[in-house]
């Protein structure tokens, strides 16, 4: 390798190790999704733009190409080690993430009103059962609407493609919640259950999970399972 190429390689290695995650990209590379994911997880990262219209930058890219064996941009390094492109980065354990402390305890704390209202309906005095049933369904409707509103917020971030489709999906849980409140207790619970499960199934699709950190999706699975159990018990025992 000649001296200029060696100089480029040394500079590339220095760039690759300059942050936890370094992405080499061209000016036309669409890296919005991976940048948004790293920002969500607060991962130190750096985007290195290679202007392919300049001869020196093209030569630099050829050195990068020879070094990694990867023929296209973007190219991604994690802790100074080459891992591939954006797809490999999104699957990398560094981006799997863990629920922030506040996210986890707030999520589980949100189950408490379900449990208290259900206990009141199951074990309360006969005259109080209807009151606790209404509280249970009202809270379920609020939470289902909140789950949909998360996707409205993701669409408003401006970093996702086809935000109108996500916005449309985001309002459906609120409509389901409203319809449930017009029904008797048992059918209302089954309808809320369908709403929670339906949103979670949609989040398992590529479009549904886009823009959502993995820790949130894992937490959502656990919380949805708990809420589903509460709803089934309520629907069976509803007055």
C-alpha atoms as an extended CHARMM CRD file, in Angstrom:
* protein
*
       239  EXT
         1         1  UNK       CA              0.0000000000        0.0000000000        0.0000000000  PROA      1               0.0000000000
         2         2  UNK       CA              1.4730000000        3.3560000000       -1.0120000000  PROA      2               0.0000000000
         3         3  UNK       CA              2.0120000000        6.2550000000        1.3670000000  PROA      3               0.0000000000
         4         4  UNK       CA             -1.1610000000        8.2470000000        0.5040000000  PROA      4               0.0000000000
         5         5  UNK       CA             -3.2580000000        5.1080000000        0.9100000000  PROA      5               0.0000000000
         6         6  UNK       CA             -1.5680000000        4.3930000000        4.2310000000  PROA      6               0.0000000000
         7         7  UNK       CA             -2.3350000000        7.9250000000        5.3620000000  PROA      7               0.0000000000
         8         8  UNK       CA             -5.9820000000        7.4530000000        4.3880000000  PROA      8               0.0000000000
         9         9  UNK       CA             -6.1450000000        4.1470000000        6.2400000000  PROA      9               0.0000000000
        10        10  UNK       CA             -4.6770000000        5.6560000000        9.3940000000  PROA      10              0.0000000000
        11        11  UNK       CA             -7.1970000000        8.4950000000        9.2200000000  PROA      11              0.0000000000
        12        12  UNK       CA            -10.0690000000        6.0370000000        8.6120000000  PROA      12              0.0000000000
        13        13  UNK       CA             -9.0480000000        3.9460000000       11.6070000000  PROA      13              0.0000000000
        14        14  UNK       CA             -8.9230000000        7.0690000000       13.7520000000  PROA      14              0.0000000000
        15        15  UNK       CA            -12.3950000000        8.0910000000       12.5380000000  PROA      15              0.0000000000
        16        16  UNK       CA            -13.7730000000        4.5790000000       13.0970000000  PROA      16              0.0000000000
        17        17  UNK       CA            -12.6670000000        4.6700000000       16.7290000000  PROA      17              0.0000000000
        18        18  UNK       CA            -13.7910000000        8.2370000000       17.4100000000  PROA      18              0.0000000000
        19        19  UNK       CA            -17.2050000000        7.2860000000       18.8810000000  PROA      19              0.0000000000
        20        20  UNK       CA            -19.0830000000        4.2550000000       20.1570000000  PROA      20              0.0000000000
        21        21  UNK       CA            -20.7940000000        3.9750000000       16.7640000000  PROA      21              0.0000000000
        22        22  UNK       CA            -19.3690000000        5.5330000000       13.5950000000  PROA      22              0.0000000000
        23        23  UNK       CA            -21.2460000000        5.5320000000       10.3080000000  PROA      23              0.0000000000
        24        24  UNK       CA            -19.4180000000        6.2890000000        7.0600000000  PROA      24              0.0000000000
        25        25  UNK       CA            -22.0030000000        7.5050000000        4.5530000000  PROA      25              0.0000000000
        26        26  UNK       CA            -22.3300000000        9.4470000000        1.3320000000  PROA      26              0.0000000000
        27        27  UNK       CA            -24.3490000000       12.6200000000        1.0000000000  PROA      27              0.0000000000
        28        28  UNK       CA            -27.2680000000       10.6440000000       -0.4480000000  PROA      28              0.0000000000
        29        29  UNK       CA            -27.2550000000        7.8520000000        2.1510000000  PROA      29              0.0000000000
        30        30  UNK       CA            -30.5110000000        7.6450000000        4.0930000000  PROA      30              0.0000000000
        31        31  UNK       CA            -29.3640000000        7.0160000000        7.6550000000  PROA      31              0.0000000000
        32        32  UNK       CA            -32.2410000000        8.7410000000        9.4530000000  PROA      32              0.0000000000
        33        33  UNK       CA            -33.6040000000        5.5610000000       11.0370000000  PROA      33              0.0000000000
        34        34  UNK       CA            -30.3250000000        4.4320000000       12.5520000000  PROA      34              0.0000000000
        35        35  UNK       CA            -29.4190000000        7.9360000000       13.7150000000  PROA      35              0.0000000000
        36        36  UNK       CA            -32.8450000000        8.2920000000       15.3470000000  PROA      36              0.0000000000
        37        37  UNK       CA            -32.4460000000        4.9120000000       17.0450000000  PROA      37              0.0000000000
        38        38  UNK       CA            -29.0420000000        5.8720000000       18.4400000000  PROA      38              0.0000000000
        39        39  UNK       CA            -30.4190000000        9.1840000000       19.6690000000  PROA      39              0.0000000000
        40        40  UNK       CA            -33.3160000000        7.3540000000       21.3430000000  PROA      40              0.0000000000
        41        41  UNK       CA            -30.8320000000        5.1230000000       23.1580000000  PROA      41              0.0000000000
        42        42  UNK       CA            -28.4320000000        8.0180000000       23.8420000000  PROA      42              0.0000000000
        43        43  UNK       CA            -25.5560000000        6.1420000000       22.1960000000  PROA      43              0.0000000000
        44        44  UNK       CA            -22.5310000000        8.3410000000       21.3830000000  PROA      44              0.0000000000
        45        45  UNK       CA            -22.2290000000        8.2700000000       17.6140000000  PROA      45              0.0000000000
        46        46  UNK       CA            -20.6360000000       10.0680000000       14.7130000000  PROA      46              0.0000000000
        47        47  UNK       CA            -21.6400000000       10.3820000000       11.0650000000  PROA      47              0.0000000000
        48        48  UNK       CA            -18.6910000000       10.6900000000        8.6550000000  PROA      48              0.0000000000
        49        49  UNK       CA            -19.7750000000       11.9930000000        5.2580000000  PROA      49              0.0000000000
        50        50  UNK       CA            -17.6720000000       10.9680000000        2.2660000000  PROA      50              0.0000000000
        51        51  UNK       CA            -18.2250000000       13.4260000000       -0.5870000000  PROA      51              0.0000000000
        52        52  UNK       CA            -17.9040000000       11.1050000000       -3.5620000000  PROA      52              0.0000000000
        53        53  UNK       CA            -17.7990000000       14.0250000000       -5.9940000000  PROA      53              0.0000000000
        54        54  UNK       CA            -14.2570000000       14.7790000000       -4.8500000000  PROA      54              0.0000000000
        55        55  UNK       CA            -11.3550000000       12.7300000000       -6.1740000000  PROA      55              0.0000000000
        56        56  UNK       CA             -9.5860000000       12.5800000000       -2.8230000000  PROA      56              0.0000000000
        57        57  UNK       CA            -12.7690000000       11.3470000000       -1.1080000000  PROA      57              0.0000000000
        58        58  UNK       CA            -13.3000000000        8.7070000000       -3.7840000000  PROA      58              0.0000000000
        59        59  UNK       CA             -9.7680000000        7.4830000000       -3.1790000000  PROA      59              0.0000000000
        60        60  UNK       CA            -10.4780000000        7.4720000000        0.5460000000  PROA      60              0.0000000000
        61        61  UNK       CA            -13.5800000000        5.3840000000       -0.0450000000  PROA      61              0.0000000000
        62        62  UNK       CA            -11.5880000000        2.8730000000       -2.1150000000  PROA      62              0.0000000000
        63        63  UNK       CA             -9.1710000000        2.5120000000        0.8190000000  PROA      63              0.0000000000
        64        64  UNK       CA            -12.1520000000        1.9850000000        3.1500000000  PROA      64              0.0000000000
        65        65  UNK       CA            -13.5830000000       -0.5390000000        0.7030000000  PROA      65              0.0000000000
        66        66  UNK       CA            -10.3030000000       -2.4560000000        0.5970000000  PROA      66              0.0000000000
        67        67  UNK       CA            -10.0150000000       -2.3830000000        4.3760000000  PROA      67              0.0000000000
        68        68  UNK       CA            -13.5280000000       -3.6550000000        5.1600000000  PROA      68              0.0000000000
        69        69  UNK       CA            -14.3150000000       -5.6770000000        2.0310000000  PROA      69              0.0000000000
        70        70  UNK       CA            -17.6690000000       -3.8810000000        1.9230000000  PROA      70              0.0000000000
        71        71  UNK       CA            -18.4870000000       -2.3800000000       -1.4820000000  PROA      71              0.0000000000
        72        72  UNK       CA            -21.1440000000        0.1710000000       -0.6210000000  PROA      72              0.0000000000
        73        73  UNK       CA            -21.9560000000        2.9570000000        1.8050000000  PROA      73              0.0000000000
        74        74  UNK       CA            -23.0700000000        3.2790000000        4.5680000000  PROA      74              0.0000000000
        75        75  UNK       CA            -20.4660000000        1.3110000000        6.5110000000  PROA      75              0.0000000000
        76        76  UNK       CA            -20.7750000000        0.9970000000       10.2740000000  PROA      76              0.0000000000
        77        77  UNK       CA            -18.2030000000        0.5540000000       13.0330000000  PROA      77              0.0000000000
        78        78  UNK       CA            -19.0410000000       -0.2600000000       16.6450000000  PROA      78              0.0000000000
        79        79  UNK       CA            -16.2840000000        0.3510000000       19.1770000000  PROA      79              0.0000000000
        80        80  UNK       CA            -13.8220000000        0.6380000000       16.2930000000  PROA      80              0.0000000000
        81        81  UNK       CA            -14.8140000000       -2.7150000000       14.7610000000  PROA      81              0.0000000000
        82        82  UNK       CA            -16.4900000000       -2.9790000000       11.3510000000  PROA      82              0.0000000000
        83        83  UNK       CA            -19.8880000000       -4.7410000000       11.5610000000  PROA      83              0.0000000000
        84        84  UNK       CA            -21.4970000000       -4.1050000000        8.1400000000  PROA      84              0.0000000000
        85        85  UNK       CA            -24.2500000000       -1.6950000000        7.1310000000  PROA      85              0.0000000000
        86        86  UNK       CA            -27.3930000000       -0.1950000000        8.7340000000  PROA      86              0.0000000000
        87        87  UNK       CA            -29.2030000000       -3.5340000000        8.8440000000  PROA      87              0.0000000000
        88        88  UNK       CA            -26.3880000000       -5.1140000000       10.8100000000  PROA      88              0.0000000000
        89        89  UNK       CA            -26.3190000000       -2.1250000000       13.1460000000  PROA      89              0.0000000000
        90        90  UNK       CA            -30.0460000000       -2.3580000000       13.9120000000  PROA      90              0.0000000000
        91        91  UNK       CA            -29.5690000000       -6.0330000000       14.8250000000  PROA      91              0.0000000000
        92        92  UNK       CA            -26.4270000000       -5.3890000000       16.8780000000  PROA      92              0.0000000000
        93        93  UNK       CA            -26.6570000000       -5.9320000000       20.6440000000  PROA      93              0.0000000000
        94        94  UNK       CA            -25.4350000000       -2.3540000000       21.1940000000  PROA      94              0.0000000000
        95        95  UNK       CA            -28.7590000000       -1.1020000000       19.8450000000  PROA      95              0.0000000000
        96        96  UNK       CA            -30.9810000000       -3.6190000000       21.5780000000  PROA      96              0.0000000000
        97        97  UNK       CA            -31.0930000000       -1.3820000000       24.5970000000  PROA      97              0.0000000000
        98        98  UNK       CA            -32.5710000000       -1.8320000000       28.0390000000  PROA      98              0.0000000000
        99        99  UNK       CA            -35.5730000000       -0.0630000000       29.4580000000  PROA      99              0.0000000000
       100       100  UNK       CA            -34.5700000000        3.1460000000       31.2190000000  PROA      100             0.0000000000
       101       101  UNK       CA            -35.2830000000        2.9220000000       34.9290000000  PROA      101             0.0000000000
       102       102  UNK       CA            -38.1360000000        5.4260000000       34.7400000000  PROA      102             0.0000000000
       103       103  UNK       CA            -39.6460000000        3.7050000000       31.6940000000  PROA      103             0.0000000000
       104       104  UNK       CA            -39.6980000000        0.3280000000       33.4120000000  PROA      104             0.0000000000
       105       105  UNK       CA            -41.1220000000        1.3390000000       36.7790000000  PROA      105             0.0000000000
       106       106  UNK       CA            -43.6570000000        3.7580000000       35.2900000000  PROA      106             0.0000000000
       107       107  UNK       CA            -44.8070000000        1.0310000000       32.9170000000  PROA      107             0.0000000000
       108       108  UNK       CA            -45.3080000000       -1.5130000000       35.6980000000  PROA      108             0.0000000000
       109       109  UNK       CA            -46.8200000000        1.1220000000       37.9890000000  PROA      109             0.0000000000
       110       110  UNK       CA            -49.4280000000        1.6320000000       35.2880000000  PROA      110             0.0000000000
       111       111  UNK       CA            -50.7560000000       -1.8610000000       36.0180000000  PROA      111             0.0000000000
       112       112  UNK       CA            -51.7180000000       -0.9300000000       39.5830000000  PROA      112             0.0000000000
       113       113  UNK       CA            -55.0580000000        0.7840000000       38.7390000000  PROA      113             0.0000000000
       114       114  UNK       CA            -56.0520000000       -2.2870000000       36.7000000000  PROA      114             0.0000000000
       115       115  UNK       CA            -55.2830000000       -4.5680000000       39.6490000000  PROA      115             0.0000000000
       116       116  UNK       CA            -57.0200000000       -2.3720000000       42.2360000000  PROA      116             0.0000000000
       117       117  UNK       CA            -60.1740000000       -1.8790000000       40.1850000000  PROA      117             0.0000000000
       118       118  UNK       CA            -60.3390000000       -5.5770000000       39.3310000000  PROA      118             0.0000000000
       119       119  UNK       CA            -59.8900000000       -6.5310000000       42.9840000000  PROA      119             0.0000000000
       120       120  UNK       CA            -62.6320000000       -4.0900000000       43.9540000000  PROA      120             0.0000000000
       121       121  UNK       CA            -64.9870000000       -5.6380000000       41.4320000000  PROA      121             0.0000000000
       122       122  UNK       CA            -64.1630000000       -9.2060000000       42.4630000000  PROA      122             0.0000000000
       123       123  UNK       CA            -64.1120000000       -8.8010000000       46.2400000000  PROA      123             0.0000000000
       124       124  UNK       CA            -66.0050000000       -5.5910000000       46.9850000000  PROA      124             0.0000000000
       125       125  UNK       CA            -69.4630000000       -5.2350000000       48.4070000000  PROA      125             0.0000000000
       126       126  UNK       CA            -72.2660000000       -6.0020000000       45.9420000000  PROA      126             0.0000000000
       127       127  UNK       CA            -73.1590000000       -2.3290000000       45.6120000000  PROA      127             0.0000000000
       128       128  UNK       CA            -69.5490000000       -1.3730000000       44.8040000000  PROA      128             0.0000000000
       129       129  UNK       CA            -68.9300000000       -3.9350000000       42.0650000000  PROA      129             0.0000000000
       130       130  UNK       CA            -70.5070000000       -1.8200000000       39.3350000000  PROA      130             0.0000000000
       131       131  UNK       CA            -68.5010000000        1.2290000000       40.4280000000  PROA      131             0.0000000000
       132       132  UNK       CA            -65.1780000000       -0.6350000000       40.2530000000  PROA      132             0.0000000000
       133       133  UNK       CA            -66.1700000000       -2.1820000000       36.9180000000  PROA      133             0.0000000000
       134       134  UNK       CA            -66.6740000000        1.3020000000       35.4610000000  PROA      134             0.0000000000
       135       135  UNK       CA            -63.3170000000        2.4330000000       36.8350000000  PROA      135             0.0000000000
       136       136  UNK       CA            -61.5850000000       -0.5980000000       35.3430000000  PROA      136             0.0000000000
       137       137  UNK       CA            -63.0420000000       -0.0190000000       31.8690000000  PROA      137             0.0000000000
       138       138  UNK       CA            -62.4210000000        3.7460000000       31.9790000000  PROA      138             0.0000000000
       139       139  UNK       CA            -58.7710000000        3.2120000000       32.8510000000  PROA      139             0.0000000000
       140       140  UNK       CA            -58.4230000000        0.5310000000       30.1700000000  PROA      140             0.0000000000
       141       141  UNK       CA            -59.8140000000        2.9540000000       27.5890000000  PROA      141             0.0000000000
       142       142  UNK       CA            -57.3560000000        5.6560000000       28.6870000000  PROA      142             0.0000000000
       143       143  UNK       CA            -54.3680000000        3.3170000000       28.4430000000  PROA      143             0.0000000000
       144       144  UNK       CA            -55.3950000000        1.9320000000       25.0500000000  PROA      144             0.0000000000
       145       145  UNK       CA            -55.6570000000        5.5100000000       23.7490000000  PROA      145             0.0000000000
       146       146  UNK       CA            -52.1980000000        6.2410000000       25.1810000000  PROA      146             0.0000000000
       147       147  UNK       CA            -50.7210000000        3.2120000000       23.4010000000  PROA      147             0.0000000000
       148       148  UNK       CA            -52.0190000000        4.5750000000       20.1160000000  PROA      148             0.0000000000
       149       149  UNK       CA            -50.8140000000        8.0960000000       20.8890000000  PROA      149             0.0000000000
       150       150  UNK       CA            -47.2310000000        6.7940000000       21.1160000000  PROA      150             0.0000000000
       151       151  UNK       CA            -47.3400000000        6.1410000000       17.3750000000  PROA      151             0.0000000000
       152       152  UNK       CA            -48.7210000000        9.6210000000       16.6860000000  PROA      152             0.0000000000
       153       153  UNK       CA            -45.6630000000       10.9750000000       18.4760000000  PROA      153             0.0000000000
       154       154  UNK       CA            -43.3210000000        8.7970000000       16.4100000000  PROA      154             0.0000000000
       155       155  UNK       CA            -44.9700000000       10.0570000000       13.2270000000  PROA      155             0.0000000000
       156       156  UNK       CA            -44.5050000000       13.6610000000       14.3500000000  PROA      156             0.0000000000
       157       157  UNK       CA            -40.7830000000       13.0890000000       14.8790000000  PROA      157             0.0000000000
       158       158  UNK       CA            -40.3080000000       13.6140000000       11.1310000000  PROA      158             0.0000000000
       159       159  UNK       CA            -37.7180000000       10.8210000000       10.9190000000  PROA      159             0.0000000000
       160       160  UNK       CA            -40.1110000000        8.1470000000        9.6010000000  PROA      160             0.0000000000
       161       161  UNK       CA            -41.3950000000        7.4380000000        6.1480000000  PROA      161             0.0000000000
       162       162  UNK       CA            -45.1470000000        7.5980000000        5.4200000000  PROA      162             0.0000000000
       163       163  UNK       CA            -46.1530000000        9.3500000000        8.6620000000  PROA      163             0.0000000000
       164       164  UNK       CA            -49.7900000000        9.6250000000        7.5070000000  PROA      164             0.0000000000
       165       165  UNK       CA            -50.1990000000        5.8310000000        7.6280000000  PROA      165             0.0000000000
       166       166  UNK       CA            -48.8290000000        5.7060000000       11.1700000000  PROA      166             0.0000000000
       167       167  UNK       CA            -51.0580000000        8.5960000000       12.2410000000  PROA      167             0.0000000000
       168       168  UNK       CA            -54.0800000000        6.7300000000       10.8860000000  PROA      168             0.0000000000
       169       169  UNK       CA            -53.1700000000        3.6310000000       12.8620000000  PROA      169             0.0000000000
       170       170  UNK       CA            -52.4950000000        5.7160000000       15.9650000000  PROA      170             0.0000000000
       171       171  UNK       CA            -56.0810000000        7.0280000000       16.2070000000  PROA      171             0.0000000000
       172       172  UNK       CA            -57.7580000000        3.6280000000       15.8850000000  PROA      172             0.0000000000
       173       173  UNK       CA            -57.0750000000        2.5750000000       19.5140000000  PROA      173             0.0000000000
       174       174  UNK       CA            -58.8440000000        5.7080000000       20.7770000000  PROA      174             0.0000000000
       175       175  UNK       CA            -61.8740000000        4.8970000000       18.6150000000  PROA      175             0.0000000000
       176       176  UNK       CA            -61.9100000000        1.3220000000       19.8950000000  PROA      176             0.0000000000
       177       177  UNK       CA            -61.6450000000        2.6060000000       23.4710000000  PROA      177             0.0000000000
       178       178  UNK       CA            -64.5590000000        4.9970000000       22.9260000000  PROA      178             0.0000000000
       179       179  UNK       CA            -66.6940000000        2.2230000000       21.4250000000  PROA      179             0.0000000000
       180       180  UNK       CA            -65.8970000000       -0.0520000000       24.3690000000  PROA      180             0.0000000000
       181       181  UNK       CA            -67.2420000000        2.5140000000       26.8340000000  PROA      181             0.0000000000
       182       182  UNK       CA            -70.6220000000        2.3620000000       25.0720000000  PROA      182             0.0000000000
       183       183  UNK       CA            -70.9670000000       -1.3820000000       25.6980000000  PROA      183             0.0000000000
       184       184  UNK       CA            -71.9330000000       -3.4850000000       28.7320000000  PROA      184             0.0000000000
       185       185  UNK       CA            -68.9430000000       -4.4950000000       30.8980000000  PROA      185             0.0000000000
       186       186  UNK       CA            -68.1250000000       -7.9470000000       29.4920000000  PROA      186             0.0000000000
       187       187  UNK       CA            -68.3090000000       -7.0290000000       25.7720000000  PROA      187             0.0000000000
       188       188  UNK       CA            -66.4070000000       -3.8340000000       26.5570000000  PROA      188             0.0000000000
       189       189  UNK       CA            -63.5770000000       -5.8340000000       28.1010000000  PROA      189             0.0000000000
       190       190  UNK       CA            -63.3620000000       -8.1730000000       25.1100000000  PROA      190             0.0000000000
       191       191  UNK       CA            -63.2570000000       -5.1920000000       22.7500000000  PROA      191             0.0000000000
       192       192  UNK       CA            -60.4800000000       -3.5330000000       24.7720000000  PROA      192             0.0000000000
       193       193  UNK       CA            -58.5860000000       -6.8240000000       24.7180000000  PROA      193             0.0000000000
       194       194  UNK       CA            -58.8620000000       -6.9270000000       20.9250000000  PROA      194             0.0000000000
       195       195  UNK       CA            -57.5470000000       -3.3580000000       20.7870000000  PROA      195             0.0000000000
       196       196  UNK       CA            -54.4970000000       -4.0340000000       22.9610000000  PROA      196             0.0000000000
       197       197  UNK       CA            -53.6140000000       -7.2510000000       21.1520000000  PROA      197             0.0000000000
       198       198  UNK       CA            -54.2180000000       -5.6890000000       17.7310000000  PROA      198             0.0000000000
       199       199  UNK       CA            -51.8340000000       -2.8010000000       18.3920000000  PROA      199             0.0000000000
       200       200  UNK       CA            -49.1770000000       -5.1820000000       19.7020000000  PROA      200             0.0000000000
       201       201  UNK       CA            -49.4890000000       -7.4090000000       16.6320000000  PROA      201             0.0000000000
       202       202  UNK       CA            -49.0900000000       -4.3560000000       14.3850000000  PROA      202             0.0000000000
       203       203  UNK       CA            -45.9760000000       -3.3730000000       16.3320000000  PROA      203             0.0000000000
       204       204  UNK       CA            -44.4510000000       -6.7130000000       15.3840000000  PROA      204             0.0000000000
       205       205  UNK       CA            -44.4990000000       -5.7390000000       11.7060000000  PROA      205             0.0000000000
       206       206  UNK       CA            -41.5770000000       -3.9030000000       10.1460000000  PROA      206             0.0000000000
       207       207  UNK       CA            -43.5600000000       -0.6860000000        9.7320000000  PROA      207             0.0000000000
       208       208  UNK       CA            -45.1130000000       -0.8790000000       13.1750000000  PROA      208             0.0000000000
       209       209  UNK       CA            -41.8510000000       -1.2970000000       15.0740000000  PROA      209             0.0000000000
       210       210  UNK       CA            -39.9350000000        1.2690000000       13.0040000000  PROA      210             0.0000000000
       211       211  UNK       CA            -38.7580000000        4.1130000000       15.2140000000  PROA      211             0.0000000000
       212       212  UNK       CA            -39.5010000000        2.2880000000       18.4700000000  PROA      212             0.0000000000
       213       213  UNK       CA            -36.5620000000        1.1780000000       20.6420000000  PROA      213             0.0000000000
       214       214  UNK       CA            -36.3240000000       -2.5200000000       21.3810000000  PROA      214             0.0000000000
       215       215  UNK       CA            -36.5770000000       -1.9400000000       25.1290000000  PROA      215             0.0000000000
       216       216  UNK       CA            -39.9790000000       -0.3340000000       24.5840000000  PROA      216             0.0000000000
       217       217  UNK       CA            -41.2160000000       -3.1840000000       22.4070000000  PROA      217             0.0000000000
       218       218  UNK       CA            -40.0960000000       -5.7830000000       24.9670000000  PROA      218             0.0000000000
       219       219  UNK       CA            -41.7220000000       -3.8150000000       27.7790000000  PROA      219             0.0000000000
       220       220  UNK       CA            -44.9010000000       -3.4920000000       25.7040000000  PROA      220             0.0000000000
       221       221  UNK       CA            -45.0590000000       -7.2640000000       25.2690000000  PROA      221             0.0000000000
       222       222  UNK       CA            -44.8670000000       -7.8450000000       29.0200000000  PROA      222             0.0000000000
       223       223  UNK       CA            -47.3690000000       -5.1090000000       29.8570000000  PROA      223             0.0000000000
       224       224  UNK       CA            -49.7800000000       -6.2140000000       27.1240000000  PROA      224             0.0000000000
       225       225  UNK       CA            -49.6580000000       -9.7500000000       28.4950000000  PROA      225             0.0000000000
       226       226  UNK       CA            -50.5090000000       -8.5340000000       31.9890000000  PROA      226             0.0000000000
       227       227  UNK       CA            -53.3240000000       -6.2740000000       30.7660000000  PROA      227             0.0000000000
       228       228  UNK       CA            -54.7240000000       -9.0980000000       28.6320000000  PROA      228             0.0000000000
       229       229  UNK       CA            -54.8700000000      -11.3350000000       31.7100000000  PROA      229             0.0000000000
       230       230  UNK       CA            -56.6830000000       -8.6400000000       33.7040000000  PROA      230             0.0000000000
       231       231  UNK       CA            -59.1790000000       -8.1290000000       30.8660000000  PROA      231             0.0000000000
       232       232  UNK       CA            -59.9450000000      -11.8310000000       30.4970000000  PROA      232             0.0000000000
       233       233  UNK       CA            -60.5610000000      -12.2230000000       34.2390000000  PROA      233             0.0000000000
       234       234  UNK       CA            -62.7450000000       -9.1000000000       34.2000000000  PROA      234             0.0000000000
       235       235  UNK       CA            -64.7510000000      -10.2390000000       31.1800000000  PROA      235             0.0000000000
       236       236  UNK       CA            -65.4770000000      -13.6220000000       32.7670000000  PROA      236             0.0000000000
       237       237  UNK       CA            -66.4300000000      -12.1660000000       36.1520000000  PROA      237             0.0000000000
       238       238  UNK       CA            -68.0850000000       -8.8890000000       35.0420000000  PROA      238             0.0000000000
       239       239  UNK       CA            -71.4530000000       -8.0760000000       36.6660000000  PROA      239             0.0000000000
